[in-house]
């Protein structure tokens, strides 16, 4: 666009765009309220059935990402839609979501990523307490960490999934940016670093290079690390930006994780099972008989029915020496015909088999 030749032309040019924005804002407000009214009507038709339909929200987000032509990027558009869907959902019922606390953890950030800000959040000191709160109907949903791309599986969560009555409703993949946060303004004064053991491991190389003689102290969570660093001089914490803001600490160094694509995967747990979304995962846990070739035999039904396996994780069984449970993720929903047949055959082969849930795959914003 050519630069206006005078101030009056400049002001007129700005006014044209501002008038257009005002008109669009009016249309947006009307359409947003119209959409919210439809959401309320759907809630009345459902008559107190599932308020949150993860498969429906996943379909909406996938569609708007596909249709997005910019200039707003997919991450921004997705964030805006999540908040609006959260607000519409709260008109029907404000959900309560339990997470591993205290406030300021990456788990709290994962809650916001999945549910938006219009929910009641409840923090607990352990993954077990988080899950029990939903089992006892003290909370509607739980968000729990399941694995990290750098450090692997979260053992406690896997172990608890074997006996819980909850089912997986959704997954959240959260890019983890680790920061060194402190009251201090430089590295030279730091004598101790607090953080969760997983975060310390994710930043081991950076710590070795920049703070080789500093004591590393593992604590229950990154938010707890930030709290301790806010109370003790010459200390720091490894945590996210939300923890730094909450405890009024400065970011001394950012992006200190050793792996640039460090990502933690979370499961959303609830008491109801989502229907197929068209892009789903199914997670299950099974045991294998203690004999040669047992795992090959167990996995054969998946291959036979062309079911794609995306993850295989083993965990020691607590009731016997050298016995294991195997956690498996496969592509598709348990109501899909090939998976239904494969699971029926697998059930006949495995001494123990439990479907942990079928749920929409995390929405990719790339």
DRENVEXVEX-736800 format. One record per residue (C-alpha): y, z, x. Coordinates in steps of 0.5 Angstrom, whole numbers, padded with zeros to 4 digits, always signed. Each point is the difference from the previous one (the first is absolute). Layout:
# DRENVEXVEX-736800
YZX;...
This chain:
# DRENVEXVEX-736800
+0000+0000+0000;+0007-0002+0003;+0005+0006+0001;+0005+0001-0005;+0007-0003+0003;+0004+0006-0003;-0001+0007-0002;+0001-0002-0008;-0006-0005+0001;-0004+0006+0004;+0001+0005-0006;-0002-0005-0005;-0006-0002+0004;-0002+0007+0000;+0002+0001-0007;-0005-0006-0002;-0006+0004+0003;+0002+0007-0003;+0001-0003-0007;-0007-0003+0001;-0003+0006+0003;+0003+0004-0006;-0003-0005-0005;-0007+0001+0003;+0000+0007+0000;+0001+0000-0007;-0006-0004-0001;-0004+0004+0005;+0002+0006-0004;-0002-0003-0006;-0007-0003+0002;-0002+0007+0004;+0001+0004-0006;-0004-0006-0004;-0005+0001+0005;+0000+0007-0001;-0001+0000-0007;-0006-0004+0000;-0003+0005+0005;+0001+0005-0005;-0003-0004-0006;-0006-0001+0005;+0000+0008+0001;+0000+0001-0008;-0006-0005-0001;-0004+0003+0006;+0001+0007-0004;+0000+0004+0006;-0006-0004+0004;+0002-0001+0008;+0007+0000+0001;-0001-0003+0007;-0003-0007+0000;-0001-0001+0007;-0003-0007-0001;+0005-0002-0004;+0006+0002+0005;-0004-0004+0005;+0000-0006-0004;+0007+0000-0001;+0002+0002+0007;-0004-0006+0003;+0003-0005-0005;+0007+0002+0001;-0001-0001+0008;-0003-0007-0001;+0006-0002-0004;+0005+0003+0004;+0004-0005+0003;+0006+0005+0004;+0004+0001+0003;-0003+0007-0002;-0006+0001+0004;-0007+0002-0003;+0001+0007+0003;+0006+0001-0004;-0002-0003-0006;-0006+0004-0001;+0004+0006+0002;+0005-0001-0006;-0006-0002-0005;-0004+0006+0002;+0006+0005-0002;+0001-0004-0006;-0007+0001-0002;+0000+0007+0002;+0006+0001-0005;-0003-0003-0006;-0007+0004+0001;+0004+0006+0000;+0003-0002-0007;-0007+0001-0002;-0002+0006+0004;+0002+0002+0007;-0006+0001+0004;-0002+0005+0005;-0003-0002+0007;-0003+0005+0005;+0001-0002+0008;-0002+0003+0006;+0007+0004+0002;+0005+0003+0001;+0005-0004-0002;+0002-0005+0006;-0007-0003+0001;-0002-0007+0000;-0005+0002-0006;+0007+0001-0004;+0002-0006+0002;-0006-0004-0002;+0001+0004-0007;+0007-0004+0000;-0003-0006+0002;-0005-0001-0005;+0003+0004-0006;+0008-0001+0001;+0005+0006+0000;-0001+0002-0008;-0006+0005+0001;-0001+0007+0001;-0003+0001+0007;-0004+0006+0002;-0002+0002+0007;-0006+0004+0002;-0002+0002+0007;-0007-0003+0000;-0003-0007-0002;-0005+0005-0004;+0005+0003-0004;+0003-0007-0001;-0006-0002-0003;-0002+0006-0004;+0007+0000-0004;-0002-0006-0003;-0007+0002-0001;+0003+0006-0004;+0005-0004-0004;+0006+0003+0004;+0002-0007+0002;-0001-0007-0002;-0001-0003+0006;-0001+0001+0008;+0002-0004+0006;-0005+0002+0006;+0000-0004+0007;-0007-0003+0001;+0001-0004+0007;+0005-0002+0005;+0000-0006+0004;+0000+0003+0006;-0004+0006+0000;-0005-0002-0006;-0003+0004-0005;+0003+0007-0003;-0006+0004+0000;+0001+0005-0005;+0003-0005-0006;-0007-0004+0001;-0004+0007+0000;+0003+0002-0007;-0001-0007-0003;-0007+0001+0000;+0000+0006-0005;+0007-0001-0004;+0000-0002-0007;+0006-0004+0001;+0000-0008+0001;+0005-0004+0004;+0005-0004-0004;+0004-0003+0005;+0001-0001+0008;+0007+0001+0004;+0001-0003+0007;+0006+0003+0003;+0003-0002+0007;+0000+0006+0004;+0006+0000+0004;+0000+0006+0005;+0007+0003+0003;+0001+0006+0004;+0005+0005-0003;+0003+0006+0002;+0007+0004+0000;+0001-0002+0007;+0003-0007+0002;-0004-0002+0006;-0007+0001+0003;+0001+0004+0006;+0001+0006-0004;-0006+0000-0004;-0006+0004+0002;-0005+0000-0006;-0002-0005-0005;-0003+0001-0007;-0003-0004-0004;-0007-0002-0004;-0006-0001+0004;+0000-0008-0002;+0007-0001+0001;+0000+0003+0007;-0006-0004+0001;+0004-0006-0002;+0005+0001+0005;-0004+0002+0006;+0002-0005+0004;+0008+0000-0001;-0001+0008+0001;-0003-0001+0007;+0005-0005+0002;+0006+0004-0002;-0002+0007-0001;-0006+0001+0005;+0001+0008+0001;+0002+0002-0007;-0005+0004-0004;-0002-0004-0006;-0002+0005-0006;-0004-0002-0006;+0002+0002-0007;-0002-0001-0007;+0005-0005-0002;+0006-0004+0003;+0004+0003-0005;-0002+0007+0003;+0001-0003+0007;+0007-0002-0002;+0001+0007-0003;-0002+0004+0006;+0004-0005+0004;+0006+0002-0004;-0001+0007+0001;-0001+0001+0008;+0004-0003+0005;-0002-0005+0006;-0006-0002-0005;-0001-0007-0004;-0004-0003-0005;-0004-0007-0001;+0002-0002-0007;+0003-0005-0005;+0007-0001-0002;-0001+0004-0006;-0002+0006+0003;+0006+0000+0005;+0005-0001-0006;-0003+0006-0003;+0000+0005+0006;+0007-0003+0002;-0003-0002+0007;+0002-0006+0004;-0004-0006+0002;-0001+0000+0008;-0004-0006+0000;-0003-0004-0005;-0006-0005-0001;-0004+0005+0005;-0007-0002-0003;-0004-0004+0006;-0003-0005-0005;+0006-0004-0003;-0004-0001-0007;-0002+0007-0001;-0002+0001-0007;-0003+0005-0004;-0004-0001-0007;+0001+0004-0006;-0005+0001-0006;+0003+0002-0007;-0005+0004-0003;+0000+0001-0008;-0005+0002-0006;+0000-0008-0003;-0002-0006+0003;+0004-0006+0000;-0002-0007-0003;-0001-0006+0005;+0007-0003+0002;-0002-0006+0003;+0000+0002+0007;-0004+0007+0001;-0004+0004+0005;-0006+0004-0002;-0001+0006+0005;-0007+0004+0000;-0004+0005+0004;-0007+0000+0001;-0006+0003+0004;-0005-0004+0004;-0008+0002+0001;-0001+0002+0007;-0004-0006+0002;+0000-0006+0004;+0005-0005-0003;+0002+0004-0006;+0007-0002+0001;-0001-0008+0000;-0005+0001-0006;+0006+0004-0004;+0005-0005+0002;-0004-0006-0002;+0001+0000-0007;+0008-0001+0001;-0002-0006+0005;-0005-0003-0005;+0006+0000-0006;+0005-0002+0005;+0004+0006-0001;+0005+0001+0006;+0000+0007+0004;+0007+0002+0003;-0002+0006+0002;-0006+0005+0003;+0001+0007+0002;-0005+0005+0001;+0001+0008+0000;-0005+0005+0001;-0004+0003-0006;+0001+0007+0000;-0007+0002-0003;-0004-0003+0006;+0000-0001+0008;+0001-0007+0002;+0001-0002-0008;+0006-0005-0002;+0004-0002-0006;+0002-0007+0000;+0007-0002-0003;+0001-0007-0002;+0006-0004-0002;-0002-0007-0004;+0004-0005-0003;+0000-0001-0007;+0000+0005-0006;-0007+0003-0002;+0001-0003-0007;-0001-0007+0004;-0007-0003-0002;-0002-0001+0008;+0002+0007+0002;-0003+0003-0007;-0007-0003+0002;+0001+0002+0008;+0001+0007-0002;-0006+0000-0005;-0004-0002+0006;+0003+0004+0005;-0001+0006-0005;-0007-0001+0000;+0000+0000+0008;+0004+0006+0002;-0002+0007+0000;+0008+0002-0003;+0005-0005-0002;+0007+0001-0003;+0005-0004-0002;+0007+0003+0002;+0004-0005-0004;+0002-0007-0002;+0007-0001+0001;+0006-0005+0002;+0001-0002+0007;+0006+0002+0003;+0006-0005-0002;+0002-0004+0007;+0008+0000+0000;-0001-0005+0006;
